[in-house]
Amino acid sequence: MAKRSFISVTRWLATIVLLAGIVMAVRYFCMESFHVSTDSMEVALHKGDYILVNKLPLKDNPGRNRVVLFTSPLLKDTVSNPLFLSRCIGMPGDTIRISNDGYRVNGKLIPHSPRSLSTYIVTQDALDEVLSAQKKLNIPLRNLKEEPFGISISLTSFEEYQLREELSEEANIRFLKNPMESYELIVPQKGRAYRLDAAALTACREAIQTEARDKAVFRDGKLFLDGREAAFFFFDQDYYWMLSDNANEAVDSRHLGFIPRDHIIGNAWLCWYSKERQRILKPVN
């Protein structure tokens, strides 16, 4: 009797250990649940949502235009290793052009999010009329800064439209969008020669320091490897460009640079819980 009880307990414990091992293996290699703690991906995901992330090392993971979970590639973040959630708009080898209109990936325009803020210049002559219209329309005064010619403020594209409808023709002429200097980047691809211009050196600095370590020295806007100036660099892995849907509330590749493959956790696959019931068990798009 005692022997039977011992065998039953042993089988029961073995089953628990086996199940625990399967759960751990699934979490580590296949699928894991994460809590969304920021507004960076609204409206695709809301703060407070719980999502399942597909961690399988498949060809389309991460996928183009998919919401992706990743860790910071910055050397200063190696201890805390914070998590970020953004949309993957640039794949290895893609050409990305950043301008006032938005982002062009291989020539295809991805407009700025409607929530994105742009800087606008208001000259002294139109200042009173613009501020009065802004107050009337309940548009918040964001990042107001005094300039020699008047002020600069931050607005969404819809707020700009509202203001222009309210302003006189003369005031509209003196209400200007601050031009943004456009630049172009190529997303690094494993094993391919990467030309190092000024924009590339800025975007790839952390990645190069991580891969080349003590061999890399940056001086006078140039890269030196083992003491020799380098015009090209060969990366050891693929990289990606991430951009959040709610760009004003997020940290993404604009701040972190290119995201290396070994910092990708996986594609956000399913929202399994949300405060909004209609969003529960919905795929993440």
FINULUM-36242 format. One line per field, with one value per residue (C-alpha): residue number from 1; residue in three letters; chain; x, z, y. Coordinates in steps of 0.5 Angstrom, whole numbers, always signed. Example, Ala and Ser with C-alpha at 12.3 -4.5 7.8 and 13.67 -1.06 7.14 Angstrom:
2
pos = (1_2)
code = (ALA_SER)
unit = (A_A)
X = (+25_+27)
Z = (+16_+14)
Y = (-9_-2)
//
This chain:
285
pos = (1_2_3_4_5_6_7_8_9_10_11_12_13_14_15_16_17_18_19_20_21_22_23_24_25_26_27_28_29_30_31_32_33_34_35_36_37_38_39_40_41_42_43_44_45_46_47_48_49_50_51_52_53_54_55_56_57_58_59_60_61_62_63_64_65_66_67_68_69_70_71_72_73_74_75_76_77_78_79_80_81_82_83_84_85_86_87_88_89_90_91_92_93_94_95_96_97_98_99_100_101_102_103_104_105_106_107_108_109_110_111_112_113_114_115_116_117_118_119_120_121_122_123_124_125_126_127_128_129_130_131_132_133_134_135_136_137_138_139_140_141_142_143_144_145_146_147_148_149_150_151_152_153_154_155_156_157_158_159_160_161_162_163_164_165_166_167_168_169_170_171_172_173_174_175_176_177_178_179_180_181_182_183_184_185_186_187_188_189_190_191_192_193_194_195_196_197_198_199_200_201_202_203_204_205_206_207_208_209_210_211_212_213_214_215_216_217_218_219_220_221_222_223_224_225_226_227_228_229_230_231_232_233_234_235_236_237_238_239_240_241_242_243_244_245_246_247_248_249_250_251_252_253_254_255_256_257_258_259_260_261_262_263_264_265_266_267_268_269_270_271_272_273_274_275_276_277_278_279_280_281_282_283_284_285)
code = (MET_ALA_LYS_ARG_SER_PHE_ILE_SER_VAL_THR_ARG_TRP_LEU_ALA_THR_ILE_VAL_LEU_LEU_ALA_GLY_ILE_VAL_MET_ALA_VAL_ARG_TYR_PHE_CYS_MET_GLU_SER_PHE_HIS_VAL_SER_THR_ASP_SER_MET_GLU_VAL_ALA_LEU_HIS_LYS_GLY_ASP_TYR_ILE_LEU_VAL_ASN_LYS_LEU_PRO_LEU_LYS_ASP_ASN_PRO_GLY_ARG_ASN_ARG_VAL_VAL_LEU_PHE_THR_SER_PRO_LEU_LEU_LYS_ASP_THR_VAL_SER_ASN_PRO_LEU_PHE_LEU_SER_ARG_CYS_ILE_GLY_MET_PRO_GLY_ASP_THR_ILE_ARG_ILE_SER_ASN_ASP_GLY_TYR_ARG_VAL_ASN_GLY_LYS_LEU_ILE_PRO_HIS_SER_PRO_ARG_SER_LEU_SER_THR_TYR_ILE_VAL_THR_GLN_ASP_ALA_LEU_ASP_GLU_VAL_LEU_SER_ALA_GLN_LYS_LYS_LEU_ASN_ILE_PRO_LEU_ARG_ASN_LEU_LYS_GLU_GLU_PRO_PHE_GLY_ILE_SER_ILE_SER_LEU_THR_SER_PHE_GLU_GLU_TYR_GLN_LEU_ARG_GLU_GLU_LEU_SER_GLU_GLU_ALA_ASN_ILE_ARG_PHE_LEU_LYS_ASN_PRO_MET_GLU_SER_TYR_GLU_LEU_ILE_VAL_PRO_GLN_LYS_GLY_ARG_ALA_TYR_ARG_LEU_ASP_ALA_ALA_ALA_LEU_THR_ALA_CYS_ARG_GLU_ALA_ILE_GLN_THR_GLU_ALA_ARG_ASP_LYS_ALA_VAL_PHE_ARG_ASP_GLY_LYS_LEU_PHE_LEU_ASP_GLY_ARG_GLU_ALA_ALA_PHE_PHE_PHE_PHE_ASP_GLN_ASP_TYR_TYR_TRP_MET_LEU_SER_ASP_ASN_ALA_ASN_GLU_ALA_VAL_ASP_SER_ARG_HIS_LEU_GLY_PHE_ILE_PRO_ARG_ASP_HIS_ILE_ILE_GLY_ASN_ALA_TRP_LEU_CYS_TRP_TYR_SER_LYS_GLU_ARG_GLN_ARG_ILE_LEU_LYS_PRO_VAL_ASN)
unit = (A_A_A_A_A_A_A_A_A_A_A_A_A_A_A_A_A_A_A_A_A_A_A_A_A_A_A_A_A_A_A_A_A_A_A_A_A_A_A_A_A_A_A_A_A_A_A_A_A_A_A_A_A_A_A_A_A_A_A_A_A_A_A_A_A_A_A_A_A_A_A_A_A_A_A_A_A_A_A_A_A_A_A_A_A_A_A_A_A_A_A_A_A_A_A_A_A_A_A_A_A_A_A_A_A_A_A_A_A_A_A_A_A_A_A_A_A_A_A_A_A_A_A_A_A_A_A_A_A_A_A_A_A_A_A_A_A_A_A_A_A_A_A_A_A_A_A_A_A_A_A_A_A_A_A_A_A_A_A_A_A_A_A_A_A_A_A_A_A_A_A_A_A_A_A_A_A_A_A_A_A_A_A_A_A_A_A_A_A_A_A_A_A_A_A_A_A_A_A_A_A_A_A_A_A_A_A_A_A_A_A_A_A_A_A_A_A_A_A_A_A_A_A_A_A_A_A_A_A_A_A_A_A_A_A_A_A_A_A_A_A_A_A_A_A_A_A_A_A_A_A_A_A_A_A_A_A_A_A_A_A_A_A_A_A_A_A_A_A_A_A_A_A_A_A_A_A_A_A_A_A_A_A_A_A)
X = (+0_+6_+9_+3_+2_+10_+9_+3_+6_+12_+8_+4_+11_+14_+8_+8_+15_+14_+8_+13_+18_+14_+11_+18_+20_+14_+15_+22_+22_+15_+10_+10_+5_+7_+3_+3_+5_+5_+1_+6_+2_-5_-9_-7_-5_-8_-4_-6_-7_-4_-1_+2_+9_+11_+18_+19_+25_+21_+23_+18_+19_+20_+15_+15_+10_+8_+8_+15_+17_+25_+30_+34_+41_+44_+50_+48_+42_+45_+44_+37_+35_+28_+23_+20_+14_+14_+12_+18_+18_+25_+28_+35_+37_+31_+32_+29_+28_+26_+22_+17_+12_+14_+18_+19_+21_+24_+20_+13_+11_+9_+5_+7_+1_-4_-2_+5_+7_+11_+14_+10_+13_+9_+11_+10_+5_+0_+2_-4_-9_-6_-6_-13_-16_-12_-15_-22_-21_-18_-12_-7_+0_+5_+13_+12_+18_+20_+24_+27_+22_+16_+14_+15_+9_+8_+1_-2_-3_-11_-10_-6_-12_-17_-12_-12_-19_-20_-14_-15_-11_-6_-5_-4_+2_+5_+4_+9_+11_+18_+22_+25_+32_+31_+36_+37_+39_+40_+38_+44_+44_+49_+55_+54_+58_+55_+57_+59_+56_+55_+47_+50_+55_+50_+45_+50_+54_+52_+51_+59_+61_+58_+60_+67_+68_+75_+77_+72_+74_+70_+74_+72_+66_+69_+70_+77_+78_+85_+87_+85_+79_+74_+69_+65_+63_+61_+56_+55_+48_+41_+38_+31_+28_+22_+17_+11_+4_+4_+10_+10_+9_+14_+22_+24_+29_+29_+32_+35_+38_+38_+35_+40_+37_+39_+35_+28_+24_+18_+12_+6_+1_-5_-9_-11_-14_-16_-21_-25_-28_-29_-21_-20_-17_-16_-10_-5_-5)
Z = (+0_+2_-4_-9_-5_-6_-14_-14_-11_-15_-22_-19_-18_-25_-28_-25_-26_-34_-34_-31_-36_-42_-39_-38_-45_-48_-45_-46_-54_-56_-53_-47_-44_-43_-40_-44_-39_-44_-49_-55_-59_-59_-62_-64_-56_-50_-44_-39_-45_-44_-50_-52_-56_-61_-60_-65_-69_-76_-82_-81_-74_-73_-79_-84_-80_-75_-67_-64_-57_-56_-51_-51_-55_-52_-48_-42_-41_-41_-34_-33_-40_-41_-46_-52_-56_-63_-70_-75_-81_-83_-85_-86_-93_-93_-95_-90_-92_-86_-88_-86_-90_-86_-87_-94_-94_-101_-104_-100_-96_-89_-86_-79_-74_-73_-66_-68_-66_-71_-69_-72_-72_-71_-72_-68_-73_-72_-65_-62_-67_-67_-59_-59_-64_-60_-54_-57_-60_-54_-57_-51_-51_-52_-52_-53_-54_-55_-61_-64_-69_-64_-62_-63_-61_-62_-66_-69_-76_-74_-70_-75_-80_-74_-73_-81_-82_-76_-78_-83_-89_-87_-80_-84_-88_-82_-79_-81_-80_-78_-84_-82_-85_-89_-89_-91_-88_-90_-85_-84_-87_-84_-88_-93_-94_-90_-93_-87_-88_-83_-82_-82_-77_-72_-73_-72_-67_-61_-66_-69_-61_-59_-65_-66_-58_-57_-64_-66_-65_-67_-68_-72_-75_-77_-75_-74_-74_-71_-72_-79_-82_-85_-90_-90_-84_-84_-79_-76_-75_-78_-76_-76_-75_-70_-70_-65_-67_-62_-63_-58_-52_-54_-55_-61_-66_-67_-60_-60_-67_-71_-67_-67_-69_-62_-58_-62_-57_-62_-66_-61_-63_-59_-54_-49_-44_-44_-40_-47_-48_-55_-56_-52_-56_-62_-66_-66_-72)
Y = (+0_+5_+3_+5_+11_+13_+11_+15_+21_+20_+20_+26_+30_+28_+31_+37_+38_+36_+41_+47_+45_+46_+52_+55_+53_+56_+62_+62_+60_+61_+66_+70_+75_+82_+88_+95_+100_+107_+110_+109_+105_+108_+106_+99_+98_+102_+103_+97_+92_+85_+82_+75_+76_+71_+70_+64_+66_+66_+70_+75_+76_+82_+83_+89_+94_+89_+92_+89_+88_+90_+92_+98_+97_+103_+101_+105_+101_+94_+94_+96_+93_+97_+94_+98_+97_+100_+99_+96_+101_+99_+92_+91_+94_+99_+106_+111_+118_+123_+130_+134_+130_+124_+118_+115_+107_+105_+111_+109_+115_+113_+120_+123_+120_+125_+126_+128_+135_+140_+146_+153_+160_+166_+172_+178_+182_+175_+174_+176_+174_+167_+166_+169_+164_+158_+160_+160_+153_+150_+148_+148_+152_+147_+148_+156_+159_+166_+168_+174_+174_+172_+165_+158_+153_+146_+143_+137_+137_+138_+143_+147_+146_+149_+155_+156_+156_+161_+166_+172_+171_+176_+172_+166_+168_+170_+163_+158_+151_+150_+147_+140_+138_+132_+126_+119_+113_+106_+100_+96_+89_+83_+83_+88_+94_+100_+107_+112_+119_+124_+122_+114_+116_+119_+113_+108_+110_+106_+100_+101_+101_+95_+91_+94_+95_+98_+98_+104_+111_+117_+123_+130_+127_+121_+113_+110_+103_+101_+108_+108_+112_+108_+110_+103_+98_+91_+89_+83_+82_+85_+92_+95_+102_+102_+108_+109_+110_+115_+119_+124_+119_+114_+112_+109_+109_+117_+116_+109_+109_+102_+96_+90_+83_+80_+86_+84_+80_+79_+81_+83_+78_+78_+83_+77_+82_+90_+94_+95_+89_+89_+89_+82_+77_+81_+81_+86_+90)
//
